[in-house]
Amino acid sequence: MSSSGPAPEPFPFSVDLTSHEMLRRTHTMAALGPDWDPVAALRGEEEAYALLYSGLDAEQQRLYDELVAAGVLPGPGGGRAAS
């Protein structure tokens, strides 16, 4: 490698992914199909979350409450897409 002069200026490089993002969204909506109901999907998510943390014994409930208080887990009705 020779040191015959200053290093060349970096070539400006940019990529516009706008068209790719629109194509991705189009394919996503097509895959979901015309019967996809986002409100029902979010309601189902909320029901699944409630079921996941139902029926905890005393120790599990204590740990759950600690995790919610520490901000590790969202509390009931908060921090999830369905909220």
Secondary structure, DSSP 8 states (H G I E B T S, - for coil): ---SS------------HHHHHHHHHHHHHHH-TT--HHHHHHHHHHHHHHHTSS--HHHHHHHHHHHHTTSS--TTSSSTT-
